[in-house]
Amino acid sequence: MDEDQGRAARAAGGETAAGEGNLLVLAIMALVVGAASGLIGALFRLTLIWCDGLRDQWIAWARTGSFAGLLIVIGGTAAAVAIAAWIVRRIEPHASGSGIPHVEAVLHGDLPPAPARLMLVKFIGGVLAIGFGLALGREGPSVQMGANVANWIGRLARRSWPDCRVLLAAGAGAGLATAFNSPIAGAVFVLEELGRKFELRIAIAALGASTAAISVARLFLGDAPDFQVQTFANVSPPTILLYIALGAIAGLAGVAYNRTLLGALAVSDRLARYPVEVRAAFVGGGVGALAFFAPGLVGGGDPLTQAALAGVPALAILPALFLLRFYLGAVSYAAATPGGLFAPLLVLGAQLGLFCGILFARWFPGLDITPEAFAVVGMAALFTAIVRAPLTGIVLVIEMTAAFVLLLPMLAACFAAMLVATLLRDEPIYDSLRERTMRSATGR
């Protein structure tokens, strides 16, 4: 009996040692995946920054030509967006949209991983769509490209599917970390949104990949937070109630945005008799016309977010700016080109928070309210209402602004935002988009 127990113990010890050895190999590979994702994400982000500057110069030149210049901008933008849609349809349909729903479907075993060509399609299509002014985010392409390169590296190393799955999740998190210079949010995103549960191997790989990704990306992008904000004072207890009210308002706005986005996609589906390139060109032409008259209102929207965080837009124009970007984001996503949702949502959240903050400051002068603080918190609250990933939203906003003192107000606002959106029985946006991805993939 003792001999049998000894053999069992030695066998168990051997399995443990083998498991630990495999985990060590996986951890090392996660660092490689993170470095590759960080490099690709940094190059993608730098290319978009270059395109933003080029677009501004192009529009400034076109405006000297009056009506002819307007036609050039409309035609050029329509052509670029149509080409982006054509590349997606012709080469890799899974590159359409954010890409995060596809990554989630792959991780849950509902769809096979995309081929390596997706990365090239996502990069070129994203540059054409976002670079020419569609209100889409860089994070969707970064996440999907990170997942794609991770799967490619795993296959190249002849890893099993369980190992490739871990690397794919880690690469996706590294992509998000690079998109917003937020390493912790990248790892939290993997566990909260992509995996929906804590898995030890994925957690270790995600932490390693995000660390490597940011270490590489900061060589190109620097280490400053994405947004500059003032130093905020601690929030008084009575003011917390106003942040809860902001969260409730953000919850309502998030439900409205989800339904508007899905409605825009439904309209696009009903127009399926027209080629996707024609529909994309129509959207691109409209964005081009807007860009000609108001170039600062198109694109991913980081300058608009920074302006709101600085308290620049006046109260009178904030509702118009919010509604314009609200519908522009939904219409842009319906163009079926590569592009994400996070960055446009941050614009809306900052504008909504600033608007509420200004009103609260006027209504409650005795509370010494700082409207810009509400703009910061509004970003996390609206993100939570739409995506239903509060931890990711809070960590992401804190890392992007370094506003650690606003952690408690963010918790209060995200609590209310998530409660309102859930009570209204609104599905998280990526759940709805994943269902669409599955229907499209299966033809049902």
C-alpha positions in Angstrom: 0.0 0.0 0.0 2.8 2.4 0.9 4.6 1.6 -2.3 1.4 2.3 -4.4 1.0 5.6 -2.6 4.6 6.4 -3.3 4.2 5.7 -7.0 1.1 7.9 -7.1 2.9 10.7 -5.3 5.8 10.5 -7.7 3.4 10.5 -10.7 1.5 13.5 -9.3 4.8 15.3 -8.7 5.8 14.6 -12.3 2.6 16.0 -13.7 3.0 19.1 -11.5 6.5 19.6 -12.7 5.4 19.1 -16.3 2.5 21.6 -15.8 4.9 24.1 -14.2 7.3 23.7 -17.1 4.5 24.2 -19.6 3.4 27.3 -17.7 6.9 28.7 -17.7 7.1 28.2 -21.5 3.7 29.8 -21.9 4.7 32.8 -19.8 7.8 33.4 -21.9 5.8 33.1 -25.1 3.3 35.7 -23.6 6.2 38.1 -23.3 7.0 37.6 -27.0 3.4 38.0 -27.9 3.1 41.2 -25.9 6.2 42.6 -27.5 4.9 41.9 -31.0 1.4 43.3 -30.2 3.0 46.4 -28.7 5.1 47.0 -31.8 2.1 46.5 -34.2 -0.2 48.6 -32.0 2.4 51.4 -31.7 3.0 51.5 -35.4 -0.8 51.5 -36.0 -1.2 54.4 -33.6 1.7 56.4 -35.0 0.3 55.9 -38.5 -3.1 57.2 -37.4 -1.5 60.3 -35.8 0.3 60.9 -39.1 -2.9 60.5 -41.0 -4.7 63.0 -38.7 -2.1 65.6 -39.5 -2.2 64.8 -43.2 -6.0 65.0 -43.2 -6.0 68.4 -41.6 -3.5 69.7 -44.2 -5.5 68.2 -47.0 -8.7 69.8 -45.8 -7.0 73.2 -45.3 -5.7 73.1 -48.9 -9.1 72.0 -50.2 -10.9 74.8 -48.4 -9.0 77.3 -50.5 -10.8 75.9 -53.6 -14.3 76.5 -52.2 -16.9 74.3 -53.9 -14.3 72.3 -55.9 -12.4 71.6 -52.7 -15.6 70.4 -51.0 -16.1 67.9 -53.9 -12.5 66.7 -53.6 -12.8 66.1 -49.9 -16.2 64.3 -50.2 -15.0 62.2 -53.1 -11.6 61.4 -51.5 -13.2 60.3 -48.2 -15.9 58.3 -49.9 -13.3 56.5 -52.0 -11.0 55.7 -49.0 -13.9 54.3 -47.0 -15.2 52.3 -49.9 -11.7 50.8 -50.4 -11.5 49.9 -46.8 -14.9 48.1 -47.0 -13.8 46.4 -50.2 -10.6 45.1 -48.7 -12.6 43.6 -45.8 -15.2 42.0 -48.0 -12.8 40.7 -50.5 -9.9 39.4 -48.3 -11.1 39.0 -44.7 -14.7 39.7 -43.6 -13.8 39.1 -39.9 -11.8 42.3 -40.0 -15.0 44.3 -40.2 -16.0 46.5 -37.2 -14.3 46.4 -33.9 -13.1 42.8 -34.0 -13.5 42.4 -30.3 -16.8 40.4 -30.8 -14.9 38.0 -33.1 -12.1 37.6 -30.6 -14.7 36.8 -27.9 -16.3 34.2 -30.2 -13.0 32.5 -30.8 -12.1 32.4 -27.1 -15.5 30.8 -26.4 -15.0 28.2 -29.1 -17.8 29.5 -31.3 -15.6 30.4 -34.2 -12.2 29.4 -35.5 -9.3 31.9 -35.3 -8.9 34.2 -38.2 -6.1 33.6 -40.7 -2.9 35.7 -40.4 -3.9 37.9 -43.3 -6.5 39.6 -41.0 -3.7 41.6 -39.4 -2.8 43.3 -42.7 -6.4 43.9 -43.7 -7.2 45.4 -40.2 -4.2 47.7 -40.3 -4.7 49.0 -43.8 -8.5 49.2 -43.6 -8.3 50.9 -40.2 -5.9 53.5 -41.4 -8.1 54.3 -44.4 -11.3 54.5 -42.4 -10.1 56.2 -39.2 -7.5 58.2 -41.0 -10.0 59.7 -43.3 -12.3 60.8 -40.5 -14.8 58.0 -39.5 -15.7 58.3 -35.8 -14.1 54.9 -34.9 -11.5 53.9 -32.3 -8.0 52.5 -32.7 -8.5 50.0 -29.9 -10.7 47.5 -31.8 -8.1 47.0 -34.6 -5.3 46.9 -32.0 -7.1 44.2 -29.9 -7.9 42.0 -33.0 -4.4 42.4 -34.5 -2.9 41.5 -31.1 -5.0 38.4 -30.9 -4.2 37.5 -34.5 -0.4 37.8 -34.1 -0.6 35.8 -30.8 -2.4 32.9 -32.5 0.1 33.0 -35.4 3.1 32.9 -32.9 1.4 30.0 -31.0 0.9 28.0 -34.2 4.4 28.7 -35.3 5.7 27.3 -32.0 3.5 24.3 -32.5 1.5 24.9 -29.3 -1.8 23.1 -28.6 -5.1 24.9 -29.0 -5.5 25.5 -25.2 -2.1 27.2 -25.2 -2.9 29.2 -28.3 -6.2 30.2 -26.7 -4.3 31.6 -23.7 -1.8 33.5 -25.9 -4.7 34.8 -28.1 -6.4 36.3 -25.0 -3.1 37.8 -23.8 -2.4 39.3 -27.2 -5.8 40.9 -27.3 -5.2 42.5 -23.9 -1.8 43.7 -25.0 -3.5 45.3 -28.0 -5.8 47.3 -25.8 -3.0 48.2 -23.4 -1.1 49.6 -26.4 -4.0 51.5 -27.8 -4.5 53.6 -24.7 -1.1 53.3 -22.9 -2.9 51.4 -20.1 -1.2 48.1 -19.2 -3.4 47.3 -16.2 -6.6 47.9 -18.1 -5.4 45.6 -20.9 -5.0 42.7 -18.4 -8.3 43.5 -16.6 -10.1 43.6 -20.0 -9.0 40.1 -20.7 -10.4 38.7 -17.5 -13.5 40.8 -17.2 -14.7 41.2 -20.8 -13.0 38.5 -23.0 -12.8 35.6 -20.6 -15.7 36.5 -18.3 -14.0 34.5 -15.5 -10.7 34.2 -13.7 -8.4 31.6 -15.3 -4.9 31.4 -13.8 -3.0 30.7 -17.0 -4.8 33.5 -18.9 -4.2 35.9 -16.0 -0.4 35.2 -15.9 -0.1 35.5 -19.7 -2.2 38.7 -19.8 -0.1 40.4 -17.2 3.1 39.4 -19.0 1.9 40.3 -22.4 0.6 43.7 -21.3 3.9 44.4 -19.5 5.9 43.6 -22.7 3.5 45.5 -24.9 3.7 48.7 -23.0 7.5 48.4 -22.6 7.9 48.2 -26.4 5.1 50.7 -27.2 6.6 53.4 -25.0 9.8 53.4 -26.9 7.7 54.9 -29.8 4.9 56.7 -28.0 6.4 57.9 -24.7 5.1 57.2 -21.2 2.8 60.2 -20.5 -0.9 59.6 -19.9 -3.0 60.0 -23.0 -5.0 62.9 -21.5 -3.8 65.8 -19.4 -6.1 66.9 -16.5 -5.8 69.3 -13.6 -5.2 68.1 -10.1 -8.5 67.4 -8.4 -9.3 67.7 -4.7 -11.0 65.0 -2.7 -14.7 64.7 -3.3 -17.0 65.6 -0.4 -19.6 63.0 0.7 -22.7 65.1 -0.5 -21.1 65.4 -4.0 -21.0 61.6 -4.3 -24.8 61.7 -4.7 -24.3 63.9 -7.8 -21.9 61.4 -9.2 -24.5 58.7 -8.7 -26.9 60.9 -10.6 -24.4 61.3 -13.4 -24.1 57.5 -13.5 -27.8 57.1 -13.8 -27.9 59.6 -16.7 -25.0 57.8 -18.3 -26.9 54.5 -17.9 -29.8 55.9 -19.9 -27.4 57.4 -22.5 -25.6 54.1 -22.8 -28.8 52.2 -23.5 -29.8 54.8 -26.1 -26.4 54.5 -27.7 -26.5 50.7 -27.9 -29.9 50.7 -29.5 -28.9 53.5 -31.9 -25.8 51.5 -33.0 -27.7 48.3 -33.5 -30.4 50.3 -35.3 -27.8 51.7 -37.7 -26.5 48.2 -38.4 -30.1 47.0 -39.0 -30.6 49.8 -41.5 -27.4 48.8 -43.3 -28.7 45.2 -43.4 -31.9 46.4 -45.0 -29.8 48.1 -47.7 -27.9 44.9 -48.5 -29.2 45.0 -52.1 -26.6 47.7 -52.6 -22.9 46.6 -52.4 -21.2 47.2 -49.1 -18.7 49.5 -50.9 -21.5 51.7 -52.1 -22.9 52.0 -48.6 -19.5 52.7 -47.2 -18.9 55.4 -49.8 -22.1 57.1 -48.8 -21.1 57.2 -45.2 -17.6 58.3 -46.2 -19.0 61.1 -48.3 -21.1 62.4 -45.5 -18.1 62.3 -43.1 -16.1 64.1 -45.8 -18.6 66.9 -46.0 -18.6 67.3 -42.2 -14.8 67.3 -42.2 -14.7 70.1 -44.8 -16.7 72.4 -42.6 -15.7 71.2 -39.2 -12.5 69.1 -39.4 -12.1 69.0 -35.6 -15.3 67.0 -35.2 -14.3 63.9 -37.2 -11.9 61.0 -36.5 -11.3 59.0 -33.4 -12.0 62.1 -31.2 -9.0 62.4 -28.8 -8.8 66.2 -29.3 -12.5 66.4 -28.4 -12.0 64.3 -25.3 -9.1 66.5 -24.2 -11.1 69.6 -24.8 -13.9 68.3 -22.6 -11.5 67.3 -19.9 -10.1 70.8 -19.9 -13.6 72.3 -19.7 -13.3 74.1 -23.0 -16.7 73.6 -24.8 -19.3 76.0 -23.6 -22.5 74.7 -22.0 -24.6 76.0 -24.9 -22.8 73.9 -27.6 -22.2 70.7 -25.6 -25.6 69.1 -26.4 -25.1 69.7 -30.1 -21.5 68.3 -30.0 -22.7 65.3 -28.0 -25.6 64.5 -30.4 -23.4 64.9 -33.5 -20.7 62.5 -32.2 -23.5 60.2 -30.8 -25.0 59.6 -34.3 -21.7 59.9 -36.2 -20.2 57.0 -34.2 -23.2 54.8 -34.9 -23.2 55.6 -38.6 -19.5 55.2 -38.9 -19.6 51.7 -37.4 -22.3 50.7 -39.9 -19.9 51.3 -42.8 -18.4 47.8 -42.2 -14.8 49.0 -42.1 -12.3 48.2 -39.4 -12.6 50.4 -36.3 -13.5 50.2 -32.6 -16.0 51.8 -30.2 -13.9 52.7 -27.1 -12.3 56.0 -28.2 -15.6 57.4 -29.6 -17.3 56.4 -26.3 -14.7 58.3 -24.3 -15.6 61.4 -26.3 -19.2 61.1 -25.4 -18.6 60.2 -21.8 -16.4 63.3 -21.3 -18.9 65.6 -23.0 -21.8 64.2 -21.0 -19.9 64.4 -17.7 -18.8 68.0 -18.4 -22.4 69.0 -19.3 -23.7 67.6 -16.1 -20.9 69.0 -14.1 -21.5 72.5 -15.3 -25.2 72.2 -14.5 -24.5 70.8 -11.0 -22.0 73.6 -10.3 -24.7 76.2 -11.1 -27.4 74.4 -9.2 -25.3 73.6 -6.1 -22.8 76.4 -5.7 -22.1 75.5 -2.1 -20.6 72.2 -3.0 -17.5 73.6 -4.7 -18.0 71.3 -7.8 -15.3 71.0 -10.5 -17.0 70.2 -13.8 -13.9 68.8 -15.3 -13.9 66.1 -12.6 -17.4 65.1 -13.8 -16.0 64.9 -17.4 -13.4 62.3 -16.2 -15.9 60.3 -14.3 -18.4 60.5 -17.2 -15.9 58.6 -19.4 -15.9 55.6 -17.0 -19.7 55.7 -16.4 -20.7 55.8 -20.1 -18.2 53.0 -20.9 -19.7 50.9 -18.1 -23.2 51.5 -19.3 -22.4 50.5 -22.9 -19.8 47.7 -22.5 -20.9 46.6 -19.0 -17.2 46.1 -17.9 -16.9 48.6 -15.0 -13.5 47.5 -13.7 -12.0 47.9 -17.2 -13.6 51.3 -17.6 -12.4 52.6 -14.2 -8.9 51.3 -14.6 -8.7 52.5 -18.2 -9.8 56.1 -17.4 -7.5 56.3 -14.3 -4.5 55.2 -16.4 -5.4 57.6 -19.2 -5.8 60.6 -16.9 -3.8 59.7 -13.8 -6.8 61.1 -11.8 -6.5 58.5 -9.0 -8.3 60.8 -6.5 -11.5 60.3 -8.5 -11.7 56.5 -7.9 -14.5 56.7 -5.4 -16.7 59.0 -7.6 -16.0 56.5 -10.5 -17.2 53.6 -8.4 -20.4 55.5 -7.5 -21.1 56.6 -11.0 -20.4 53.2 -12.5 -22.6 51.5 -9.9 -25.5 53.6 -11.0 -24.7 53.3 -14.7 -24.6 49.5 -14.6 -27.7 49.3 -12.4 -29.8 51.5 -14.8 -28.6 49.7 -17.9 -29.3 46.3 -16.4 -32.7 47.2 -15.1 -33.6 48.3 -18.6 -32.7 44.9 -19.8 -30.2 46.2 -22.3 -27.6 43.7 -23.4 -23.9 44.7 -23.3 -22.9 46.0 -26.7 -20.3 43.3 -27.4 -22.8 40.5 -26.6 -25.1 41.9 -29.2 -22.3 42.4 -31.7 -21.0 38.9 -31.1 -24.5 37.5 -31.9 -24.4 39.4 -35.2 -20.9 38.0 -35.9 -22.1 34.5 -35.3 -25.2 34.9 -37.5 -23.0 36.3 -40.2 -20.4 33.5 -39.9 -23.1 30.8 -40.0 -25.4 32.4 -42.5 -28.4 32.3 -40.2 
